Amino acid sequence: MMKKLRISLINIHGLLKGSGLEIGRDADNGGQTKYVYELAEFLSQHKDVEHVHLFTRLIDDPALSPEYAVPVEIINEKLDIRRIPFLGKKYKAKEELWEGLDTFVNGVMQHIKQHNIYPDWIHSHYGDAGYAAAELSAVLNIPFAHTGHSLGFYKKKKLLESGESEEDIEKKFKFKARIAAEEKTLELSEFIVTSTEQEIETYKAYKNFEFGKYHAISPGIDTRKFVPYYYQEPDSIKHMEETQRKYWVSETVSKFLTNPHKPIILALSRPDRHKNLHTLIDVYGKDKELQSIANLVIFAGIRKDIMKMPESEKNVLTDLLLLMDKYDLYGKMAIPKKHDVENEVSIIYRYAAEKRGVFVNLALHENFGLTVIESASSGLPVIVTKNGGPSEIIPVCQNGELVDPQDENQIKKALIQVLTDENKWKYYSNNGATNIQKHYSWLSHVDQYVDLINENLSLSSGLGIKKQQYTNINIGRLKRKVENLLVSDIDGTLIEPKLNNPGLEELKTHLTNRTDKMAFAMASGRNLELVKKVINEEQFPLPDFIICSVGTEIYYTNGTDYILDKGWAKFLSGRWKRDDIENRLKSIKWIKLQEEEAQNPYKISYYYEKEHYNHEELITALGTGWYKVNIIPSHGQFLDFIPKRASKGNAIKFLCRKWSIPLTNVIAAGDSGNDIDMFRGPVKGIIVGNRSAELASYETNKSIYVAKSAASLGILEGLKHYKIIK
């Protein structure tokens, strides 16, 4: 029998709290927020689930509820929301969050470690969370699934087709980062959860489509809330609350209408051009018969002052109001300013059903169509777009008509048929109320999802089927509470044979006797074989990990095994064109390629003639791609070309994120130019007394200690200066 599951859901943007969601507040608070919260709630009630943690961003903004600033909010005994601060306190749109995702990952790691809530499974929602989940999965050796909700490829395509420039949309929407994250989730996630089979096809636009595995699981609705219009609440207090809400919904709508007793044509969505609300007003406004049969009621998000809303929403709402005026629909059309999403949406559907109305969704494309099943569950027939998910819902549930969202004549005919044919109305109403409960409940969704998780974990001994191909790094190391990390260069720093290795034996004794709270790493320009040679020859205590080949490779030590960090290699591979760089550098006469064993996929190493060194000549040779390359001269004879992302300093940051070690607790020791990068930021630096010319100008300050003693003796001097040892 498998142990119960601890599941971490990640939903970074938008607003999540237990006392009620702000659906419709803006573009980041729509169907995705509702989906994630309800998934978390129903997952926590499953018998195979021990606990669900929902990770999101902490927001401390006076314009919003203080609930969003609570670090841990308990929803029920098996569900909590955990909020991680990054990129300041103010509420931000999702497009503004990409630059801070590494900080978010770091925060989640630290939080998981601090509270000892290591999950068995991670599930990310949207591309930003997919990026975070891929990073966390690599760190924790924990598999993850992903739900896209919407895809960057198609949004970018649509904006380009509308005439916007690539430069402008990249600046606003960060499509490069988003699409790269979506590609990464296809490659690394155990599987992608989609709402429909059709949605799987949308991923074919991505290069990594073939790497992905896909499961279509229809989302559910809370069938306790979305009940048929004729359902009577047995609890007298709840019944009274519903009666009050229905009264206020009726009052909100009726004040717009001359004859509020007529059936309702209802639309409910965000004010988004893609939702195609203007076509519904055109159809209704042009047809006097429709106007005589029914009123038109549109709930288009929540607004206070249209002029202060985001440009896209302001434009849509302005157009809707202008169309209302154009067709003189005063007294026939209602467009209320607000509604209580948490408590009133289900009442609105039932109110429309009681009036023998119809729900309309004319979106140009609907990934799934949550409003379609919510309204149908309430016994309200639907007229809905044929594009996307609804084309799979309607044949199963037989609860309405599919239409071309741009064919006004077809939409008009469907509306008149359903509104005037009582038998057809009852047929669709009854089918919806019965079949939605049967096919689209959260209970059914969660059962299928948990079965897929258990199957994956049982077939892979808990590692994840995809993750089995990666060598397992001992997670016990990550769970260790490390207070200090010493990272030291080797040649000229740990050892200096010319000076008879001063202090080496004393330092080795300290490292051999170190507690679990002290971690040790070697960082070197040498390749792994040469690092291992030093460890063996000098009988060094085994480091916890090795950063070698000038920061282009990271290895973990596990007994006699040295395990390559493939996540770091993957991180470096972006925008690195090794062959092209090598070809371009052939024109430089004063450099000569080092031996084959000095090279690796992410490092090209040369010898150079010190007297002829010319940095500008190297940049000219590299051409427009020079800024993607780090050029590192050292010891007056070695010259390395590595990816911009690669460096000893970046490798330290990467590992600190994995270990959840604050950079302020890192002590880095070095002696030459290729060590400078380790001393940046909050890291405490030790420059040994026998430093090379590149470090000659450095003086002791708050974050760097320049030792008087050479090599290991200088490291010991620095450790005493920082009070790490006595």
CORVEN-V867879 format. One record per helix or strand of 3 or more residues. SS is the DSSP state (A for helix, B for strand). FROM is the first residue (numbers start at 0). TO is the last residue. If there is no record, write none. Layout:
ss=[SS/SS]
from=[FROM/FROM]
to=[TO/TO]
This chain:
ss=[B/A/B/A/B/B/A/A/B/A/B/A/A/A/B/A/A/B/A/B/A/A/A/B/A/A/A/B/A/B/A/B/A/A/A/A/A/B/A/A/B/A/B/B/B/A/A/B/A/B/A/A/B/B/A/A/B/A/B/A/B/A]
from=[4/30/48/65/71/78/93/97/120/125/143/151/165/174/190/196/208/213/235/262/272/276/287/293/305/310/340/357/369/381/389/399/407/421/441/465/474/483/496/503/517/527/544/552/560/565/577/590/595/602/609/614/628/637/647/662/665/672/683/692/703/710]
to=[9/43/56/68/75/83/95/114/124/139/146/160/172/187/193/204/210/215/253/268/274/285/292/299/307/325/353/360/376/384/396/402/419/438/458/468/478/487/498/511/522/537/547/557/563/572/586/592/597/607/611/627/633/642/658/664/669/678/686/694/705/720]
